[in-house]
Amino acid sequence: MHFEPLNIVLFLLLLAGCQTETNTIEQRAKAQQHKTEKLLTECEPFLFRYFQAADDRAMASAVIYPELLRYSILRDKIEIGALKTLYIQYGSNYANFSIGPFQMKPTFAEKIEKECLKYQLPFFTANDTLHTTHTRALRVKKLSESEGQVQYLLAFLVVTRLLFVNYPFSSIEEEVRLYATAYHTGCLNDIEKIKQIQHQKYYHTDLWPDKNTVYHNYARIALYGYKHSTFQ
């Protein structure tokens, strides 16, 4: 087979670009490893309380790993006090933001609550999903606490497990990719959509994305966390 010199050059440049991007995010993950593990350690009592099986803790820590990485990078820049007030008073149409190390948004929590009601899971009641300042304040309070975030994480994994109950996972890697994609996108009821977007790049570590923002694949970083984290 004959390759034109220009095509070879373009191929090598493309390959180099892919390697640079991969190395950059993995290097950042490695550099932040101590901080991400510290964040997990802070939540460890609750993770062991709500996820008694080691496999469940491994999956839970994997799907939130990219969020822990992002939080560890941006921790000193995040200021959401005013946004919390806007959400409580007026709802998600006025303010939707990521809270805490797991970077959960109020709209994500609302979705989990509704899915739990649909499956008749005992995590939430119908009153928890009402659109009132009181319920929004309780939701923000819960999302702001380590135990509350772990409880939402548990509810997410139970809901997602029900979604995938008959899905034939080919490997643990595929399972981590699909669960992580569902977590980050908030897609909790459409397997085909999750499969379609699992390889897309929509994750970044900027406080506010702009034209220079570099996007990465969330599921791939979750896999990195699954393979390299010492938390089980």
Secondary structure, DSSP 4 states (H G I P E B T S, - for coil): ----HHHHHHHHHHHHHHHHHHHHHHHHHHHTHHHHHHHHHHHHHHHHHH--SHHHHHHHHHHHHHHHHHHHHHTTT---HHHHHHHHHH-TTT----BTTTTB-HHHHHHHHHHHHHTT-TT--GGGG--SHHHHHHHHHHHTSHHHHHHHHHHHHHHHHHHTTT---S-HHHHHHHHHHHHHHT--S-HHHHHHHTT---B---SS--TTPPPB-HHHHHHHHHHH----
